[in-house]
């Protein structure tokens, strides 16, 4: 009567075994480590870098527990924090002899101590939040004036292209503080341009003026447009920060808006503030400029430019192959006009390349510039951490339309992939300054973990003592089912690589209380069936069946509340909701399926069962 078919017992057994396997990595802890990564898209981490790291550690007499090339970084495992600091200093000196021109990020980190056989099956410890693992916290101030300035620069380029399309001649377009000034030779041309701009630029307010012989149109952004640009700026910055950090491999960051113009960034597990700043600053923006061919071909001018004295209106750069160039300061196109960047190959040379897709305005600007500059050189700059590098400077052979542009020139496939990745990460819509930074050490996180663990442990022991005292053997079965529930929950959090925070530990404690409630319902139902005179075997069957509907209803209603918290909550509330929802699902399985399997194993094979160990069954009138 009370027997599970073999397949159900096998399912329960497999679930328990998998739960154990995926929970195990959380018990091995983490080891101090030093992580070496590149801060430039053109600088690769490979076996040569690994060899340089090993040489530096050997020369400094640093004993390691392993040095390995993992993905796009080198990780060095150390025995303790003192050795970790020594290793960091030795590697820093070897890889970055000139700190101002550092090409590598050498950061303190923590890595899992899980054995290789667990990692080979995908068993990883769950992520820990900033309050448990430690890490870095930044408060960033968004420069709203900078957002308006950047938008006005873009508008200036749009106006130049628009007037060119309408065949309206002007005496120059430039930004002056928070305005764009357009100069004309006569009033008639100014009035014609005014009508065109009013039709095509509804966000601008135009005022007339005169400066000597020049007639001016002064364009300013309307208040509603300024507000919209500032709101977009902070949203775009948050999106860009997400893209940078996620695509560059930082797990489970917290990036949230605070107030009207501030952003909070939390990076769990990163102990080095400098490393965190590198991550936030590591991005690439694109600029297209024209090469000053005449000046670049003059050796005397190039020597002066190399000494820091370039001609007015130009800047000195070095092409990827080492060839110096003088570029005009005027930016033809920026990365803001990019809609996509994908790695690929040059159809003619079969070399690695990056294929860019421009938006409609960018495609129009690029088409106009290439049409007017046939035979001249156009440089494509990749700017990282404020420093520009000329990726390629080809000669324009013909007009390029359609919004498809290719970057190529002495790039490996990996470099093309990384360059495309960084360009997709985007640029900031407005500059940001770090106004607050703090590091939460791992010792504080360990203290929080200890307190959370002990609170959950004592709660579990109190529940177990009560259940076994009040329900005897059925109480012991309930405790085993509760243990399975905790096992499944931790395994799921680890498998899904969810982030556990202090609110998450509170959710685990709450889950234990709710899970035992389901077993209390089952045990009381079985008692009721025994009171009315049913046989023990019938009481077990009926008790589980009648309790199931109540258990399902109560858990579904609680799950709805948890899903609402998950959808509309943020930060700690969302962390609580994730564990809460998963805990409800595991408690339903453990309290009904696992406990029933245990009861069946104990009583199911007995043909004649006179009584069950479920505590005192009070009968009416007795």
C-alpha positions, 0 to 999 in steps of 0.5 A, a space after each residue: 500500500 505505502 510503497 513508492 515504485 522503484 523509479 520514484 526512489 531512484 529519482 529521490 536518491 539521484 536528487 540527494 546525490 546531486 544535492 550533495 555534489 553541488 553543495 560540497 564546493 561551498 565547504 572548501 572555502 576560498 584561497 588568497 590569490 593574485 589575478 593578472 589581467 590586461 587593461 588594454 585590448 591590444 595586450 594579450 594574456 597568453 603563455 608568455 605572460 604566464 612564463 613572465 609571472 612564474 619567473 617573477 615569483 621565482 626571483 622573489 622567492 614566493 612559494 605558490 600553490 599553483 599558477 595557471 592561465 584561466 581564460 583571459 587572466 593568470 591566477 596565482 594561488 597563495 597560502 596566506 595573505 602575507 604571501 599574497 601581498 609579496 606575490 602582488 608586488 613582485 608581479 607588479 614590478 615585473 610586468 609594469 616597470 613604469 606604473 604610469 604606463 601600466 599594461 597589466 592589472 595585478 589585483 588581489 582576489 579570492 579563488 575557490 579551493 574546490 578540487 578539480 573533479 568538482 569543477 569538471 562537473 560544473 560544481 562551483 560555490 555560490 556567489 557571496 554578496 558584498 556583505 559576506 565576501 567583502 569587496 569594493 563599494 563606489 559612489 559615482 557622481 554623474 557630470 550632468 553638465 558634461 552630458 549636455 556638453 557632449 550632446 551639443 558637440 554631437 548636435 554641432 556635427 549634425 548641423 554641419 551635415 544638415 546644412 551641407 545637405 541643404 546646400 547652405 553655406 556657413 562661416 563655421 559651426 562651433 560650441 561656445 560653453 553651453 551653446 552652438 554658434 553658427 556663423 553666416 556671411 549674410 542675413 538671407 542665408 541665416 534666415 534660410 538656415 533658421 527655417 531648416 533648423 527649426 524644421 529638423 531640430 525641435 530641441 533647439 532654441 535659436 537666437 540671432 546675433 552679430 559679431 562684426 561682419 558675421 551674422 550668427 545663430 546661437 542654438 541652445 537646448 530647451 529646458 525639457 530637452 536638457 532634462 531628457 538628456 540628463 535622465 538618459 545620461 544616467 540610464 546610459 551610464 548604468 547600462 554601460 557600466 553593466 556592459 563593461 563589468 559583465 563582459 569583462 568577467 566580474 560576477 554579480 555586480 550591484 549597479 544602481 541609481 541613487 538620487 538624481 545624479 549618482 550611481 552605486 557600484 558594488 563589486 563583491 570579491 574584489 579586494 583591490 580598489 585600484 583593480 576595481 577602478 581599472 574595471 570601471 575605466 576599462 572600455 574603448 571608445 572610437 574616434 574617426 579623424 582625418 590625417 594631416 598628410 602634409 605635416 605628417 610627411 615633413 620630418 622637421 614637423 614630426 620631430 617637433 611633434 614627437 617632443 610635444 610641440 605639434 602644429 596648431 589644430 593637430 595631435 601626435 599619435 603613433 600607429 599600431 605598427 609604430 609609425 607616427 602620425 599627426 591627426 587633426 583635432 576635429 573629430 569626424 565621427 565618435 563611437 556614439 554612432 555605433 550600433 554594433 561591433 562584431 569580429 570578422 575577417 577582411 574579404 581581400 586580405 583574410 586578416 582579422 578585422 572588426 566590422 562596425 555598423 553605424 546609425 543613420 546619422 553616422 552613416 550619412 556623416 561617414 558617406 559625406 566625409 569619404 566623398 569629399 576626402 577621396 585620396 586622403 587618409 582617415 585614421 580610426 582611433 581606439 581610445 582606452 583609459 584616456 590614451 588613443 592608439 591609431 588602429 589603422 589609417 587607410 587611404 580613402 579610395 572611394 565614397 563609403 556608404 551604407 553605414 558599414 565600416 571595417 577596422 583592420 590592420 595587424 590584429 590577431 583574431 583575439 584582438 579583433 574579438 576583444 576590440 569588438 567586445 569593448 566597443 560594444 560595451 559603449 562609452 559613457 553618456 556623461 563623465 563620472 567622478 568617484 566621490 566615495 569609495 570603501 573596501 569591505 574586508 573579507 574578515 568582516 564578511 567572514 564574521 557575517 557568515 559565521 553569525 548567519 551560519 550559527 543563527 541558522 544552525 541553532 534555529 535548525 537544532 531547535 526545530 529538530 529537537 521539538 519535532 523529534 520530541 513531539 512526533 517521535 519517529 515521524 519527527 525524525 523523518 521530518 528532520 531528515 526531510 528538512 535537512 534534504 530541503 536545506 541541501 537542495 536549496 544550497 545546491 540550487 543556489 550554487 548550480 544557478 550561481 546565485 548571489 547569497 547575501 545576509 538577507 539571503 541567509 535570513 531567507 534560508 532561516 525563514 524557509 526552514 520554518 516554512 518547510 517544517 510547517 508542511 511536515 507538521 500538517 502531514 503529521 497532524 493529518 496522519 494523527 487525525 486519521 488514526 483518531 477516527 480508527 483508520 489502520 496505520 497504513 491507511 492513515 499514512 496514505 490518507 494523511 499525505 494525500 489530504 495534507 497535499 492540497 493545503 501544503 500546495 495552497 499555502 506555498 503557492 500564495 507565499 510564492 506569489 508574494 516572493 515573485 512580486 518581491 523578485 520583480 519589483 524589489 532591488 538590492 537586498 530585497 531581491 537577494 531575499 526574494 531569490 532564496 525565498 522563491 527557491 526555498 519554497 520549491 525545494 520545501 514542497 519537494 522535500 516535505 512531500 516526496 522525500 519524507 514520504 519516501 522515508 516513511 515508505 521505507 520504514 513502514 511500507 513493507 510491513 503487511 501487519 502494522 499495529 501502530 506507528 511512532 508519531 507521538 500521543 494520539 489523543 482520542 475523543 472521550 479518553 
